Amino acid sequence: MSTGQRTITAPDSYRLILPSGWFTLSTDPSRRDADVKRMLDRQFTGRARDELISLRVELDRRLRRDLSRAAEAGATQIHALVDPIAGLPISATLVVAQLFTGPDGAIDAQVRSLLGAAEGVVENAPTALGDTPALRRRRRIEAPLSEDEGAPVAWHTHVDYVVQADADRLLVLSFVTSTDEVADQMVFVFDAIAATLHRSTSDGAIAWEPTRYKPPEPAPEAQAAPDAD
């Protein structure tokens, strides 16, 4: 898929705008194998195939496993940052899912399965994306980089949005980065992407007033004491 800035289709009539450098993987079994191949072809272009074949096979295995599990949790898409920033690889993913209410407690179990436990929460507050009510949660947890035995442990910063799409359906946007050195900057990127959430009308026109996020202002510097006369 193209990694230029583009509008992507979320469940129902929702749309998101992704910046350049992101790649989209569908959890649909009829599409995900082809998506994985295209992503790996992009990542390994220009590299010696024989030298990296074992790495490609391992990445292929992990991606297929992660997409299968994401589908079981209700996710429809996974978007991954694949292009380096300032020459450095940055870990960043976005999982998009829609969850449907059912018997009492069923939606809570779905949200926990998709987003994990309320561990390491540093921000949790109501908000809105466009004109749609939402909840935003930011958390930091120390966890292995993968489920493989012996995988190194790193800090993961999550930003999750739960949007009340309608009376019986939630739209979930779940971002995460494990590149801790730029975690705060990536949170700003995640919020900016979430702020583009909008609906398209039945005729394809965009009904959208983007959410505006104001960066935090720096702390005021202490004023120097006036010179004594």
N, C-alpha and C positions, 0 to 999 in steps of 0.2 A: 504494500500500500504506500501511497505517497506520504512523505513525512513533512510536506509543507504545511503551513497553517491551513486548517480545514475544519468544516463543520461536520460533526459526527452525529449519527442517529442513536439516541438512547431509546429505551422502551416507550411505546405509545407515540405521542407527538412531540416528545422532548428532544432537544438538540443541545449539543455542547460544542464549543470551539476549542480545539487543541492547537497549541503553538507548534512550530516546526520541530522536527526531531523526534516525534512520537509515532509509534507504530501500533496498529489496532489488531487484536487477536479475538476472533469470535469463539465462544464456547459451544456453538452449534456443532455437533459431531460431523455434519455434512460439510463444514467449512474450515474447521480448526486445523486439520492436517495441512491443507494448502496454505493457510495463514502462517503456520509454524515454518513451513518450508521457505516461504517468501521472506520471513524475518531472518532466518538463518542464512539464506542466500545473501541478504543485504549485509549482515554482520560479518560474513566470511569472504566477501568479495575482495579479491586482490591478495588473499593469503594462500600460502601453500597448503593444498588440500591434504596431502599425506601427513604433514606435520600436525595438523589440527583435527584430524578425523575423529580421534577419541573424544576431544573436547566437544565437537559438534554433536556426536552421538549422545553424550551426556546431557548437553543442553536440550537436545530434542526430547530426550526422555523426561527431563524435568518440566519442560513446557507443556507437554502432553498431559503429564500427571496433574500439574497445577490447573490447567484448563478443565480437566475432567472434574476435579474437586470443586472448582469455582462454579461449574454448572450445577453440581449437586447442591450447592449453597444458594442457588437462585441467581447467580451472576450471568449476565448475557454477554459481556465484553470485558476484556482486559486490555488496557492501553499501557504501553511501556515506553519510557524515554530511552531511545537507542543511540542517539547521536551524542558525542562528547560535548561538553560545555567548556570553552576556553582550553580545549585540548585534553580535558580530563573526563573520564567516565563517571557518570553520576547515576546512582540507583534511584529510580522513581517509577512507581506504577499507580494506575488507577483502575479499580474494579467497579463496574457499573452493574447494578442488580435491581430487580423489582421484586417485592415481596407482597404476598396477598394475605390479608387477615383471614383467620379461620376460627376454630374453637378457641375458647379463652386460653391465653398463654401461648398459643401456637406462634403468633407473630414475634413474641419475645424470644422464643427458642430460635427462630430463624435469624433474628438480628444478632443474637449471641453467637450463632454458628458462623455467620458471615464476618462480624466485626470483632469477635473475641470478648473476653471478660472486661469488666470495668477496672482495668489494672493500669496504673501509671497515668491516670487522668490528670492533666494540668489545666485544661480548659473544657467547659461544658456549659453551653448556653443556647437559648432559643435565638433564631435568626430568621432571615427570609432570603430566598434566592428569587430575584425578580419580585413577583407578587405572591410567591408560594411559601407558606410557612415551612420552616425546617428547624432541625436541631444540628448544632455543630459541636463536635468533640475532638479535642486534640490530646494525644497521649504519647508517652515515651516509655518504651520497655526494652530491657536487655534480653535478647533472645538469639538462638542460632540463626545463621544466615540461610540455612536450609534444614529440611527434616532428615538429611543424611547423617548417619552416625559419625561423630567426631567433627561436625561442621563448626567453624569458628563462631564465636559469640560476638554480637555487635549491638549497638543502640539502634532501635527502630523508632522513627517518629511517624505517627499516624495522624491523619486528619480525616474525620468521617463526617459526612452529611447524611441525615435522614430526612427526606422530603415527603410531606404529606401530599401525594399526587392526587388522591381522591379519598372518598370515605372508606374504601376497603383495600387500598393499595399504597405501598410506600416505595419511593425511589431512593436507592442508596448509592452514594458516591463515596468510595473508600480509597484514600490516597496513602502511600507509605514511601518513605525513603530510609535507606540504611547508610547513607553517606552522611555521617554525623557532622562532619566539618562544615557542611553547608545546609544543615537541617533547617535553620531559621529562614534562610533564603528560599528553600524549597517549599516551606509552608506558605510563604507569600505567593509563590507560583501556583500552588494547589488552590489557594483561595481565589486567585485570579481566574483559574480555569472554572472552578465551581460557579463563579459569578456570571459566567456566560450562559448558564442554563436558561433555556427559553423554550417556548412551545411554538410550533408552526401551525398555522390555521389549515382548514380543510382544503383551501385552494393553493396551499404551498407558501403563502406569504408568512413572514416572520412577525409574530406578536411578541415583542421583547423590549423591555426596558432594563438594561444591564444593572446588576447590583454594583454599587460603588463601595470599594474598600479603601479607607484612608490609612496609609501607613502610620504606625505609631510615631508620635513626635519625640525627638530626642529630649532627654531630661534637661531642664534649664540649667545653664552654668551659674555657679555661685557668683554673685556680683562682688566686685572688689570694694573693700571698705574705703570710704572717702578719705582723702588726705587730711591730716589734722592741720588746722590753720597755724 
